Amino acid sequence: MPKILKLRGGRPLSGHVRVQGAKNAATKMMIASLLTDEPVILANCPEIEDVSITAEICAHVGAIVSREGDVLTLHTPKIHGTKVTKLSSRNRISILALSPLLHRVGEAQVPIVGGDAIGPRPVNFHLDALAAMGAVIDEVDGTYIAKAPNGLRGAVITLPYPSVGATENVILAAVLAKGRTRIENAAIEPELVDMVKLLQQMGAIIEYGADRTLTIDGVSKLHGVSYRILPDRLEAASFANLAIATGGKIVVEGARQDELVSFLNTVRRMGATYEVSNGSITFSRGKGNKLTSIELETDTYPGFATDWQQPTVVSLTQAEGLSVIHETVYEDRFGYTEDLRRMGADIGVFAKCLGELPCRFRNHSEPHSAVIKGPTPLAATTITIPDIRAGMAQVIAAAVATGESTLEGVHHLERGYEFFWDKLRAVGADFTLE
């Protein structure tokens, strides 16, 4: 039976939480393990549903997967199957399995991607790049069937947008391809860089150049490795906003300044405070308990991450004045604000670009800008969670709100946050699961 969260809010939340290993690095590294027939050992691997789903994908094609504490071991001596078709509605990671399977056995079949309800995430960048590298890809009965009759070869790939997923797929294809691959306009998110570091330790040759350029020289074989996954900067920002929005104080152990620079600047602009110490960052609203309205635009790294946007918006409902948010990464990521408005937030959502950054959605009809007027008291309501980050925003809103909120769809939170209920209790949240 699906769980229902009943959260009684209206008080500051304070305490200590330890940030997990980065979800968006762990799952991609698991797929990368399929490139070698030797064991890949991943330490600091989060125990979350997305990792379990990815483990199913790996096991489905032949990986032997085991876990001991936070250490996950994957060993794929042989590929037993080329079809990853059972998990299309649960996770988008399967599209990345194309490259390892093409290298190992010359063919692959993966589902047309599903996942969170936060707008379409087209994979044409992935497919066009792999085709340029020698793959032949057809769409059949809701799946992509790919073959590489002559193997994959290096190519110059210019991405129309620095897509994280497309960059990852090209890297996975390039490390064992014949010749040199150059990726122009590549993503450089910390989780992707962490995967690059893993692959480099496995024997890959990958160089970073200026202006988002990656150069990869294909090698004949990759070997096993033991690697520690970096901390999850998205979880760190989630609990930071839980402290800021409720007026509490939360010590986020394991959070690192390196990956949080643009978020920390935003915290300070909002009038909240943070303190970096050895191995942790402490977040609070600061003296006077007043937050300041800001203008904010999401962007690819090193800009303000789109996954930081939703929890930060909840904090801004408690800030004085008008805040303006321009979402430039995904065109349909403000659906959760409907629930915030029902709770009393004053938020308007607009199709117009309310910012200065170049935006793919200019002159489109998608609502990708928001104006928040605050501070507004929030009142409890009933909410259905649509995705991981919106779900965290809605939990924060429920923690701010007076009364008992009921949240359905909490499995999304378990997809992205390790031991989430234990961490909520650790900061003093008053809730029950039914």
Long-range contacts (C-beta under 8 A, 24 or more apart in sequence): 2-408, 2-409, 2-410, 2-411, 3-410, 3-411, 3-433, 3-434, 4-406, 4-407, 4-408, 4-410, 4-433, 4-434, 5-395, 5-398, 5-406, 5-407, 5-408, 5-410, 5-431, 5-432, 5-433, 6-404, 6-405, 6-406, 6-407, 6-431, 6-432, 6-433, 6-434, 7-395, 7-398, 7-399, 7-404, 7-405, 7-407, 7-429, 7-430, 7-431, 8-380, 8-403, 8-404, 8-405, 8-430, 8-431, 9-246, 9-378, 9-380, 9-398, 9-399, 9-400, 9-401, 9-402, 9-403, 9-404, 9-405, 9-430, 10-400, 10-401, 10-402, 10-403, 11-246, 11-428, 11-430, 12-246, 12-247, 12-248, 12-249, 12-428, 13-242, 13-243, 13-246, 13-248, 13-250, 13-399, 13-427, 13-428, 13-429, 14-243, 14-248, 14-249, 14-250, 14-427, 14-428, 15-250, 15-251, 15-426, 15-427, 15-428, 16-250, 16-251, 16-253, 16-426, 16-427, 17-239, 17-250, 17-251, 17-252, 17-253, 17-423, 17-426, 17-427, 18-252, 18-253, 18-254, 19-231, 19-232, 19-235, 19-236, 19-239, 19-252, 19-253, 19-254, 19-255, 20-44, 20-46, 20-48, 20-231, 20-232, 20-235, 20-417, 20-418, 20-419, 21-45, 21-46, 21-70, 21-228, 21-229, 21-230, 21-231, 21-232, 22-46, 22-190, 22-191, 22-194, 22-229, 22-230, 22-231, 22-232, 22-233, 22-234, 23-48, 23-50, 23-51, 23-232, 23-234, 23-235, 23-416, 24-164, 24-189, 24-191, 24-232, 24-234, 25-190, 25-191, 25-192, 25-194, 25-195, 25-229, 25-230, 26-51, 26-54, 26-72, 26-229, 27-51, 27-54, 27-93, 28-93, 28-96, 28-168, 28-191, 28-192, 28-195, 29-194, 29-195, 29-198, 29-227, 29-229, 30-54, 30-55, 30-58, 30-72, 30-74, 31-57, 31-58, 31-93, 31-96, 31-97, 31-100, 31-172, 32-100, 32-172, 32-195, 32-198, 32-199, 32-202, 33-58, 33-63, 33-74, 33-76, 34-58, 34-61, 34-63, 34-74, 34-76, 34-79, 34-97, 34-100, 34-101, 34-104, 35-99, 35-100, 35-103, 35-104, 35-172, 35-175, 35-176, 35-199, 35-202, 35-222, 36-76, 36-202, 36-221, 36-222, 36-223, 36-224, 37-76, 37-77, 37-78, 38-75, 38-223, 38-224, 39-73, 39-74, 39-75, 39-224, 40-73, 40-74, 40-75, 40-198, 40-202, 40-224, 40-225, 40-227, 41-71, 41-72, 41-73, 41-224, 41-225, 41-226, 41-227, 42-71, 42-72, 42-73, 42-74, 42-227, 42-228, 42-229, 43-70, 43-71, 43-226, 43-227, 43-228, 43-229, 44-70, 44-228, 44-229, 44-230, 44-231, 45-70, 45-71, 45-72, 45-229, 46-70, 46-232, 46-418, 47-418, 47-419, 48-414, 48-415, 48-416, 48-417, 48-418, 49-411, 49-414, 49-415, 49-416, 50-91, 50-93, 50-415, 50-416, 53-87, 53-90, 53-91, 53-93, 53-415, 54-91, 54-93, 56-86, 56-87, 57-84, 57-87, 57-91, 57-93, 57-94, 57-97, 60-84, 60-86, 61-97, 61-101, 75-224, 76-104, 79-104, 79-105, 82-107, 82-108, 82-109, 83-108, 83-109, 83-110, 83-143, 84-108, 84-109, 84-110, 84-111, 85-109, 85-110, 85-111, 85-143, 87-111, 88-112, 88-113, 88-114, 88-142, 89-114, 90-114, 90-115, 91-115, 92-121, 92-165, 95-123, 95-126, 95-144, 95-165, 95-169, 96-165, 96-168, 96-169, 96-172, 98-126, 98-130, 98-135, 98-137, 98-144, 98-146, 98-169, 98-173, 99-130, 99-152, 99-169, 99-172, 99-173, 100-172, 101-146, 102-130, 102-135, 102-146, 102-147, 102-148, 102-152, 102-173, 103-148, 103-151, 103-152, 103-173, 103-176, 106-147, 106-148, 106-149, 106-151, 107-145, 107-146, 107-147, 107-148, 108-144, 108-145, 108-146, 109-143, 109-144, 109-145, 109-146, 110-143, 110-144, 110-146, 111-142, 111-143, 111-144, 112-139, 112-142, 112-143, 112-144, 116-386, 116-387, 116-388, 116-412, 117-335, 117-386, 117-387, 118-330, 118-332, 118-333, 118-335, 118-386, 118-387, 118-389, 118-390, 119-330, 119-331, 119-332, 119-333, 119-366, 120-332, 121-165, 121-330, 123-165, 123-166, 125-159, 125-160, 125-161, 125-163, 125-165, 125-166, 126-165, 126-166, 126-169, 126-170, 129-155, 129-157, 129-159, 129-166, 129-169, 129-170, 129-173, 130-169, 130-170, 130-173, 132-157, 133-157, 133-170, 133-173, 133-174, 133-177, 133-181, 135-173, 151-177, 151-178, 152-176, 152-177, 152-178, 153-177, 153-178, 153-179, 154-178, 154-179, 154-180, 154-181, 154-216, 154-217, 154-218, 155-181, 156-181, 156-182, 156-184, 157-181, 157-182, 157-183, 157-184, 158-184, 158-185, 159-183, 159-184, 159-185, 159-186, 160-185, 161-185, 161-360, 162-186, 162-187, 162-188, 162-212, 162-300, 163-187, 164-189, 164-191, 164-192, 164-300, 167-192, 167-214, 168-192, 168-195, 171-195, 171-196, 171-199, 171-206, 171-214, 171-216, 174-216, 174-218, 175-199, 175-204, 175-205, 175-206, 175-216, 175-218, 175-219, 175-222, 176-218, 176-219, 176-220, 176-221, 176-222, 177-216, 177-218, 178-218, 179-217, 179-218, 180-215, 180-216, 180-217, 180-218, 181-215, 181-216, 181-218, 182-213, 182-214, 182-215, 182-216, 183-213, 183-214, 183-215, 183-216, 184-211, 184-212, 184-213, 185-212, 186-212, 186-213, 186-214, 187-212, 187-300, 187-301, 188-212, 188-300, 188-301, 188-302, 189-300, 189-301, 189-305, 190-230, 190-233, 190-258, 190-259, 190-301, 191-230, 194-229, 194-230, 197-227, 198-225, 198-227, 201-225, 201-227, 230-256, 230-259, 231-255, 231-256, 231-259, 233-259, 233-260, 233-263, 233-305, 234-305, 234-307, 234-308, 234-389, 234-416, 235-416, 235-417, 236-260, 236-263, 236-281, 237-263, 237-305, 237-307, 237-308, 237-311, 237-312, 238-311, 238-389, 238-392, 238-396, 238-417, 239-283, 239-423, 239-427, 240-267, 240-274, 240-281, 240-283, 240-311, 241-311, 241-312, 241-314, 241-315, 241-396, 242-311, 242-395, 242-396, 242-399, 242-427, 243-283, 243-284, 243-285, 243-427, 244-270, 244-272, 244-283, 244-284, 244-285, 244-291, 244-315, 245-311, 245-314, 245-315, 245-317, 245-318, 245-396, 245-397, 245-399, 245-400, 246-396, 246-399, 246-400, 247-285, 247-289, 247-318, 248-284, 248-285, 248-427, 248-428, 249-282, 249-283, 249-284, 250-282, 250-283, 250-284, 250-427, 251-280, 251-281, 251-282, 252-280, 252-281, 252-282, 252-283, 253-279, 253-280, 254-279, 254-280, 255-280, 255-281, 256-281, 257-281, 261-302, 262-302, 262-303, 262-304, 262-305, 263-304, 263-305, 263-308, 266-294, 266-296, 266-304, 266-308, 266-312, 269-294, 270-294, 270-315, 270-316, 270-319, 271-319, 272-315, 290-320, 291-315, 291-316, 291-318, 291-319, 291-320, 291-374, 291-375, 292-319, 292-320, 292-321, 293-319, 293-320, 293-321, 293-322, 293-323, 293-372, 293-374, 294-319, 294-323, 294-324, 295-323, 295-324, 295-326, 295-355, 296-323, 296-324, 296-325, 296-326, 297-325, 297-326, 297-327, 297-328, 297-355, 297-356, 297-357, 298-325, 298-326, 298-327, 298-328, 298-329, 299-328, 299-329, 299-357, 300-329, 303-357, 306-330, 306-333, 307-389, 309-333, 309-389, 310-336, 310-389, 310-390, 310-392, 310-393, 311-389, 311-392, 311-393, 311-396, 313-337, 313-340, 313-347, 313-370, 313-372, 313-393, 314-340, 314-393, 314-396, 314-397, 314-400, 315-396, 316-372, 316-374, 317-345, 317-346, 317-347, 317-372, 317-374, 317-375, 317-376, 317-378, 317-397, 317-400, 318-374, 318-375, 318-376, 318-400, 319-372, 319-374, 319-375, 320-374, 320-375, 321-373, 321-374, 322-371, 322-372, 322-373, 323-371, 323-372, 323-373, 323-374, 324-354, 324-355, 324-369, 324-370, 324-371, 324-372, 325-354, 325-369, 325-370, 325-371, 325-372, 326-353, 326-354, 326-355, 326-357, 326-359, 326-368, 326-369, 327-368, 327-369, 327-370, 328-355, 328-357, 328-358, 328-359, 328-360, 328-361, 328-368, 330-368, 331-360, 331-361, 331-364, 331-366, 331-368, 332-366, 332-367, 332-368, 333-368, 333-390, 334-367, 334-368, 334-370, 335-386, 335-390, 336-386, 336-390, 336-393, 336-394, 337-370, 339-381, 339-383, 339-394, 339-397, 340-378, 340-393, 340-394, 340-397, 342-381, 343-378, 343-379, 343-380, 343-381, 343-397, 343-401, 343-405, 344-376, 344-377, 344-378, 344-379, 344-401, 345-372, 345-374, 345-376, 345-378, 345-397, 346-372, 346-373, 346-374, 346-376, 347-371, 347-372, 347-373, 377-402, 378-402, 379-403, 380-404, 380-405, 381-405, 381-406, 382-406, 382-407, 382-408, 383-407, 383-408, 384-408, 384-409, 385-409, 385-410, 385-412, 385-413, 386-412, 387-412, 388-412, 388-413, 388-415, 388-416, 388-417, 389-416, 392-416, 392-417, 395-424, 399-429
